């Protein structure tokens, strides 16, 4: 009888230990399985966003090549006239970004470029297009911000959007002899660089060395300035939009690759942990059987 009680005690102790170990290991397996499920869902989202960004990039590039004619025409106007501004000329900076994220450091590049050009003219005013650069610049140079625009980047920018922005800037009473637009210039599907395009006032343009080659009446100069500013803003908006779609596609591609690597890592961890659980349960069963 005592021997039977001893054996029953061993079986009873094993019966208590097995559920504790099994419960702990099963909890770990559930955690790993839940993590795997989350990563797979994220990978599906990033892959879908990459596909959408690739489609939008093709349309954005087409619109960008068409819009470049507008900006280059304005640049050619001032370059041919050899228009320039003196160092003491009042300058207005326009930073072009958008409201959307998940596209790497594309908005930060505009912010850094704006701060760089602002260093030489710290008293200059800034107009910001897009909430992303607005948030960054409002923390760093809030005293220079005079006007901001949002609802930027929802679709491919149009000339009407640029004209509306131009009308708001001019009607606000902001006076500047020179306007420098800071934007991201599209270089390739994987490369972009911050750039600036300049627009000059009618006084500076009229005093240009080669202004005489243009037969422009005085009452047309104001309209010409507004049109040149709208052209430059439209060009910067479309270039920036193409860069944003390219950066978002690359970001989602990198995110999908990272998710794939994490899935492989956690799948291996899950299989190893599962093997450990099975091995532990077999050991417990063999130990209990040996005790009998």
N, C-alpha and C positions, 0 to 999 in steps of 0.2 A: 504493500500500500504506500509506504513512504516513497518508494522508487517511482511509482505511478504519479504521485503528487509532484515529485521533482520534475518529471518529464512534462507534466501539464503546466508547471510554472515556466519552463523554458518556452513552450509553445505560446503561452499567454504573453510572455515578455516580447517574443518575436512578433506576435500579432499587434502589439502596441507600437513597436519600432517601425514596422513596415509602412503603416499609413503615414507616419510623420515624415519619413524620408521620401516616400512617394508623393505626398502632398507638396513638399518643398520643391521637388524636381518638376512636378507637373506645373506648379506655378511659374517656374522659370521657363518651361516650354511655352506656356501660354503667353508670357511676356515677349519671348522671342517671336512667336507666331504673330502676335499683335503688331510688333514692330515691323515684321516683314510685310504684313498686310498694308500698313500705313505707307511704307516706302514704295510698294508696288502701286498704290493709288497715286502717290506723288509723281512717280515715273509716268503714269498714264497722263496726268495733267500736263507735265512739262513737255511730253512728246506732242500732245495736242496743241499746246501753245506754240511750240516750234513750227508745227505745220501751218498754223494760222499766220504766224509772223513771216514765214517764207512766202506765203501767198500775198500778204500785204506788201512785202518788200518788192516783189515784182511790179506791182502797181505803183508803189512809191518811187521806184527808180524811173519808171516811164514818165511820171509827172515831173520828177526832178529834172530830167533832161530837157523837157519842154519849158520848164520854168527858168532854166539857166539863161535862156535867150533874153528874158526880161532884165535880170540882174546885169548881164554882160553889156546890154545896151546902155544902161545907166552908167556903168563904169566907163564905157568907151566915151560917153559924153564928157565926163569930167577929165578923163585922161587926155583926150584930144585937145581940150581947152587948157590943159596943164593947170587945173585948179588945185590950190593948196590952201592950208589954213595956218596962220601964224601960231607960234607956241602959246601965246596968251589967249587964243580964241576960246570962247566958251564951248564946251563939248558936252553932248548928251550921249550916254551909252544905253544901248538897248540889248538886253540879254535875252536870247531866244532859247527856250526849253519847252517843256510840255507838262501836263498834269499826271502822266502815267509813269509808273516805275517798272521794276523787274527787267531792267535793261542795262545792268552794269553801272559803270561810272560815267555814263554819257552826260548826265546833268551836272555832275561835279566838275567835268572838264570845262563846261561853259562858265560855271561859277568861278573856277580858278583863273580862267582866262580874263574874266571881267575884273577880278581883283587885281590881276597883273597890270592891265592897262589903266586901271583906276589909280594905281600907285603913283603914276606921274602927274595925275590931276585929281588929288583927293577931294577937292571941293565939287567935282562934277556930279550931276544928277544921273540917276539910273531908272530906266523903265524896264520892267521884267515881264516877259511873256511866258506864262506857265507857272504852276504852283511849286514845282520842284526846286527850281533856282530861287524862287521867291522865298521859300522856307530857309534855304541856306544863306542867302544874302541878307535876309532880315535879321539873322542872328549875328552876322559879321559886320555889315555896314548899314544898319537900319536908318541912319541919318541921311543917307544918299538916295534912298528909295522915294520916288515921287509919284509913281503910277505902276499898277500891276494889272495883268490880264490873266484870266483863267479860261477854262473850257477849251484849252489848246491841246491838240494831238488826238482828238477823238476820231478824226478821219483825215484824209489828204487835204491839206490847206488849199484854199482857193484865193484868187485875186480879190474877191469880195471881202474875205477875212482880213487881208492885208490893208485894203482900203478903209475898212471900219477902224482898224487900229490906228492908221494914219490920221483919220479924221478926229479920233479921240485925242491923240497927242497934240495935234495942231490946235484944236478947240480948247484944250486945257490951258493954253497960254504959255506953255513951256517954250522959252526962247533959247536957241542954240545956233551958233554959227557953223558948227560941225556936228554931225551925228555919226557915231560909230556903232555898227550893229555887230554884236559878238554871237557867233553861231558855230555849229559843228559842220565842217565841210566834208562831204562824202568823197572818200578816196577809192575804196573798193568795198566788197561785201564784208570784209573783215577789218577794215581800217577806216578811221576818221580822225580829223585833226581840227582843233579850234581855229577859227579864222575870223577876220573882221572885214567889213565892207563899209566904205565911208560915203556919206551924202553931205553936200555942202549947201549953205544958204544961197539965196539968189544974189546977195551982195558979193560974196566971195566968187561965185561963178561969173558974175558980171565983170569983176575986176581981174579975171584970169587973163594971162598973156595972149592966148589964142581965141579969146571970146569973139573977136571980130569975124572969124570964119563962119559963125552961125548968124543967120539973119533972124534974130529973135527980138520981138517987140517987148517993151518993159512990162506991159500988162500980162504977158504970157509967162514971165519968169516965175511968178508965184505958183501958177498951176503946174509949171514944169518941175518945181521943187517937190510939190506934193506927189506928182506922178513918179518922180525918181525915188522918193522915199517909199512909196507903196511898192514899187518894183523891187527895191532892195529888201524890204521886209518879206515880200512874197517869196523871193529867192531864198532868203535865210530860213523861212518857215519850212519850205519844201525840202531843202537840203537837210535840215535838222530832223524832219520827219523820216526821211530815208535812212539817216544814220540811226535813229531810234529803233526802227524796225530791224535793221541789220544787227544792232547790239542786242536787241531782245531775242532774236533768233539764235545768236551765238550763246547768249546766257542760258536759254532753255536747252540748247544742245549740250552745254557743259553740265547743266543740272541733271539731264537725262543720263549722261555718262556716269556721273557721280552716284546717281540712284542705282544704276546697274551694278556698279562696284559694291555698293552697300548691300544690295540684294544677294550677290554672290557670297559676301562675307557672312551675312546673317544666316543664309541657307546652310553654309558649312558649319556655323556655330550651332544651328538648330539640329542638324544631323548628328553632330558629335554629342550634344547634350542628350538627345534621344537615345543614342547608343549607350551612354552612361546610365540613363534611367533603366533601360532594359537589362543591362549588365548587373546593376544593383539589385533589381528585382529577382533576377536569376540566382544571384548569390544568396539572397534572403531565403528563397525557396529551397535551395540546396542545403543551406545551413539548418533550416527547419526540418528537412527530411532526414538529414544526418543525425539530428538530435533524437529523432524517433527510433 
